[in-house]
Amino acid sequence: MNDYDSFAEAYAAENDANLYNAYYERPAMLELAGEVSARRILDAGCGSGALTAMLRDRGAHVTGIDASTRMLNLARQRLGVDSDLRVADLADPLPFTDDSFDDVIASLVFHYLEDWGPTLTEIRRVLKPKGRLLISVDHPFVAYGFQRQAGHAPNYFETYRWNFEWTLAGESVPMSFWARPLHAMTDAFDTAGFHIRAIVEPQPVPAARELFPEQYDALTTNPSFLFFALRTD
């Protein structure tokens, strides 16, 4: 499961143009990031580099990491051969020295991790003093709601794995995420030494209304993603 190397091209094409990534998650993350010119940013879980490119276009110095070699190959095609892209798994120690980055951005990647503690500790290590960690995750109600619709009865207050399928280019792709309650997220941030500066439940950009009318109505009346802005002090 979660073998992005096996469906990298199909996922990248979907990610570049769909409602949830192109008109909802990335615009919300860019707004949360604000002015990034000359900031040193780690795009943790950069995928095919769509957000990396947008941050770079805004003047940031961006390093991208991802566990999928094929996704990074697509990112390199987008960003150029001189781009700073490295294969790295967020479950492992990060290949950077202390105080390397002003910001770390982790878009829709933490739900692949069972234990957030070691990853948050590593991110705090590579962040400079007063550094920021910006995270987007599945809203904790999402997994719970999908499980209930499927006839299951998960315990919202537990951390548990949930399995489902995506359809990409007409093919079913098995996926597996870790769901956890909101308090487990905030407890993990606190234990790792981060301070929460903002919790955001964004809306899609207005242009999405005409492009995706049915999905737009659903997304503007139900939670989907949850964003955190964190600081090291």
N, C-alpha and C positions, 0 to 999 in steps of 0.2 A: 504494500500500500504506500501511497504518497511518493511513488517513484516518478519524480518530475522528469527524469531523463527519458522516460518512455513516452511522454506526451508533451514535451517542451514546446514544440512549434504550435500545436493546437491550443495549448494553454496561453501562450504569449499572444496569439491572434485574438483570442477571446478577451484576455485581460486588457489589451490595448483599446478596445472599443465598447466594452459592455457598460451597463449602467453602474454596477456596484464598484468597479475599480476606476473607470475613466471619468465618471460623472458624480462620484460620491466619495470614495475613499481617498483618492489622490488629491482632489481639490481640498478636502477637509484637512488632510495632513499638511498641505502647503500653507493653508491659512493658519494652522496651528504653529507651524515653523516660523512664519513671519519673515523678517529680513534675515537672509542667510549669506549675503555677500561677504566673501573672504573667510567664512567660517569653515572649519575642517569638520566634515561630516562623515560618519560611517553609516552607510545604508545596509543594515543588517537583514539579510534575506532579500537581496535586491532583484532576484528573478531575472527577467529579460531587460531590466534597466530603465523602465519607463519613468519611474520617480527619480532615479539617479540622473537621468537626462534633464528633467525639469529643475532639479536642484542646481545642477551645473549651469544651466541656462540663466539661473538667477545669481550666478557669481560664486557659488560655493565650490570648495575643493572636496570632491566626493570620492570615497573609497567604497566599493561594493563587494559584499561577500555573499555567497550562496553555497548550499550543499550540492547543488546540481551543476555538473560540468556543462551539460547541454544548454541549460538556461544561461549560464555565464557566456557561452559561445554566442548566443543570441544577443546578450547585452553588449558584447564586444563588437558585434556587427553594427549595433545601434550607435555606440559611443566612440568607436575607433580603437585601433590596435594599441594606442598609447594610454588607454584608460586604465585606472588602477582597480582591477577586478581580481578577486582571489577566491579559491575554493576553501570554504570553511563551514563547519557545522556549529551552530549556536549551542549545542549540547556539550561542546568541547572547549578547552581554553582558547581564547582568541589570540591570533598571531600578531599581536601588536604590543608595543611597550606601554608602560604606564603613561597616563596623561596625554594620549595621542590625539584626542578629538574634542572639539567644542560641543558637538551634538552626536547622539546616536539615534537613528530613526529605525524603528522596527515595525514595518507595515504588515499586519496580518500574518505574523510568523510565530508568535508565542504560543498559539494554540497547538503547535506541533510538539511542545515540550511538556512532559509529565511534571517535571520539577523545575520551577522557575528560579530557585535559589542560586544554584551555581552560575547560571547565565547572567542573572542580574549582578552578582558579585563581580564577574568578569567585565561586564559593561561599565560598572562603576570604576573599576580599576583603570580602564582605558580612557575614561572621561577626564577632562581637565577639571580643576576646581571651578565650581559654579557651572559645570556642564549640564546639558539637558538630555534627557531621554524621552523621546516621543514615541508612543506605542499606540497602535490600533489593534483591536482584537474583536473576535465575535462577541457580540453582546451576550452576557451570561444567560439571558432569557432565550437566546436562539436555539442552542442545543436542547435545552429543556423543552421548548415548544415543539421542536421537530420530533423529539422522542415521544412526547405525549400524543402528537398527531399520528404517529406510527403504532400507537397502542401500547407503548411502554410506559412505565411509571418510575422514572429516575428520581433520585433524591437530589433536589437542587443544591443542598448544602454539602454534598460530597464532590470530590474531584474524580471524574470517571472518563473513560475513553468511549467515544461514540463513532460508529462506522456508518458510512453512507456512500452514495455514488454521485459523481458528476457526469454530465454528458458533454463531451467535447468532440466537435467535428463528427457527430453522429455515433460516437463510441462511448461506452460506459467505462468510467475510471473509478476504481475503488479508492476511497479516502478514509483517513482516520484522524480525528482531532481529540484533544483533551479538553473537556469542559470543566469549569470550576466556578464557584459562586463569587460574587463581587468581593466579599470580605477576604477570600483567599488571595485574590489579586492584591488588594491594598495591604494585607498583612505581609505578603512577599516583598512589596516595595519598601515597606517600613523596615523589615528585617535586613534588607540589603543596604539601608542607609539613604534611601531616596525620600524626598519630600514631594507630595502631590501639590502641584500648582494649579492644575485645572483638570476637570473631568468633563468631556464633551460628548454629547449625543447629536451628531450633525444631521443636516438635511442634504439631499442631493442638490446640485446646482440647478437653477431654473431651466436651463436649456434641455434638461432631461425630460421635462414634461411632454414636449411634443415628440421626442424620439422614442420614449418608452412609456406611453400613457398609463397602461395598466400597472406595470411594475412601479412606476413613479408614485401612483396613489397608494400602493401597498407600502412602499418604503417611507413615505411621509407620514404614515399613521401607525407604523410598527417599528420597534427597534431592530437594528441589524448589526451595526458596529459600535464599539465604544472606544473612545480615545482618552489617553492620559498624557498630560505634560508633567514631567517629573524633573526635579533638580537634585544635584548632589549636596547642596547646602542651602 
